[in-house]
Amino acid sequence: MAASAPPERRTGFSGIVIAQFVALATLWGGSFMFIKIGLEGISVAQVVWARVVFGATTLVMLSLVTRQRFPRDLAVWRKLVVVSIFLTVIPFSLFSWAELHVSSGLASIMNATTPLMTLLVALIALPEERPTRTKLVGLALGFIGVVTVLGPWRELNGQSSLMGQLACLGATLCYGIGYVTLRRIIRDHDVPSLPLATMQVGFGAIIMLLATPFIASPMHLTARVVISMIVLGALSTGIAYVANTNIVHAVGATNASTVTYVTPLVGVVLGILVLHESFVWNQPVGAALVITGIVVGQNRLRRNRSRI
């Protein structure tokens, strides 16, 4: 789910960039495990609260230390409120609720549909994104992959939670809407990446802080739950945005977005090793089809051949 950024001088995949790439894949892939652990002691809304508040605090501190300038145009602020709702509040809530019904590994696999959803929304919302045959083939492959992951034949046997998986897809659709809206803001306004990230997560934090009286409920705070929420917010949401920005600056948004291919692997492995989850054959097969659809839809195969 790599965010776009204004073009800057690229330095390539240096050792530092590779280390940040691995860290980003681990943090984003691990976020689904942290959500699952958080739900052991707090509610869905409280997980979202912790994620955006800890994440925003981290990003605000980084912005102050680096003396980042925030936009003065109120129109940008209004647009970023909308972006924040679609990139933080709604999808974070949907994923947290979904993990009451599906494993963290399966949620991480469903998250891999984000580029497909973004492509679909862009085809509808952006006039310049014409529905070429390649993009339509990519979407078709991705759709087949999603159906394979959902495994409707398993639902008939009561072996999966369809509603939880649909909630994951609703979350990635929100990501698609949010990223297309963000692309328009970046196109029309010159705003540095860190302030953009800070405002996105920050508005989400404000919304959840205002909702605090309505989401208060009994909590069972163990060290495991507290640490998971701090890591989810400060690292997997806050620091992850910074690492993603650095990678985009170094190798470009297209190369940086390949982290999306790695996060499901991390999520599944952590779910198995830490949470003792299991998965069935259709999930990795479906994930492979989704990733193939993304590669085809973004025309990466042709680009790679042209570089040979």
Number of C-alpha atoms within 10 A of each C-alpha: 22 22 18 20 23 16 11 11 9 13 12 15 14 11 9 10 20 13 13 18 22 14 18 26 24 21 23 25 30 27 27 30 27 26 25 26 21 28 21 15 18 20 20 22 23 21 26 29 26 24 31 29 25 23 30 26 18 20 26 20 12 18 17 10 9 10 10 14 12 15 16 8 9 9 10 16 17 10 15 24 18 17 26 24 20 24 25 25 25 19 22 27 19 24 30 28 23 26 24 17 16 19 26 32 30 28 26 27 29 27 24 26 30 25 28 27 24 21 25 21 21 21 18 13 13 13 9 9 14 11 16 11 10 14 23 17 16 25 23 17 22 29 18 17 26 25 15 20 24 22 19 15 11 13 12 10 8 10 11 18 17 19 13 23 24 16 22 30 24 17 29 29 24 26 29 25 24 21 26 21 21 23 17 12 18 18 12 10 13 11 17 16 22 22 20 23 23 24 22 26 34 26 23 29 25 15 18 22 16 10 13 14 9 10 15 12 11 9 12 13 13 12 9 13 20 18 15 22 28 19 21 30 28 21 23 25 26 26 21 25 24 20 19 27 23 21 27 26 22 20 18 21 19 14 15 21 17 18 21 24 21 18 27 28 20 23 26 27 19 22 25 17 10 9 16 10 15 13 13 10 10 17 22 19 14 24 27 20 23 32 23 19 27 28 20 20 26 19 14 14 12 11 10 9 8 8 6 5
